[in-house]
């Protein structure tokens, strides 16, 4: 399936239990092509388990996780369809970064020249012949991304790709993923830190305890913009704003929050009412605060998603 046609990820009614532990609980969401989707939740929320199910590494208890309408094991050329980077240590420490990519390329029938091309693309050509065991975490992340892109796949699954990157690296990753999405690729990146990827993603899927908490365009999480105003007579200002069809709620002893982003309108209304303005600022929902509000106090497994990581005999099953 080409990028033009689009390759959707469709998770429906997905459940995974490890004994009495439910890692994923009736989870459903869709990831659209041409967009970067953030898969968010605290450590232990079920993100890695879901990604492993998508890759056929873990068999679900119930439900489906499809890529382009197929299970991963049914894809005719999986490396050319899906690229994944779930661990930044998935390489032989004594092998150079270039040799790591060359081995993967040879196994998949991909020209070795692709390895050099990707090392340049992800920004580590100078480290290509150094042993990967000596790479920094940021360099390992870039090497993992290069490996995921070897087959030029339409779908990318990345687990915590910003982990270990410095601010410059995060800015590079943001631009790089935006570029790939503009080519029609379907990109799903997991993170437990919304702040790291807020400016990268178009859509978000927020889960906790294996359950869907919120799904949609990242812009919709901000909610409607408002304005905070401090004045000598907040009740009189609130009444004057009502005449202009602007509702408000009191905040503090001398402030109100008006349901508008038009600061000029508020200033004009206050001027006509003869009221001084002590403070006037726009407000939008802080996404990091919202994220913690949605997930706070319900995380069951703060130590990570170990049940999936250590599940025996799961490889290749649906």
Secondary structure, 3 states (H helix, E strand, C coil): CCCCCCCCEEEEEEEEEECCEEEEEEEEEEECCCCEEEEECCCCCCHHHHHHHHCCCCCCCEEEEEECCECHHHCCCHHHHEEEECCCCCCCCCCEHHHHHHHHHHHHCCCCHHHHHHHHHCCCHHHCCCEHHHCCHHHHHHHHHHHHCCCCCCEEEEECCCCCCCHHHHHHHHHHHHHHHHCCCEEEEEECCHHHHCCCCCEEEEEECCEEEEEEEHHHHCCCCEEEEEECCHHHHHHHHHHCCCCEEEECCCEEEECCCCHHHHHHHHHHCCCCEEEEEEECCCHHHHHHHHHCCCCCCCCCCHHHHCCCCCCCCC
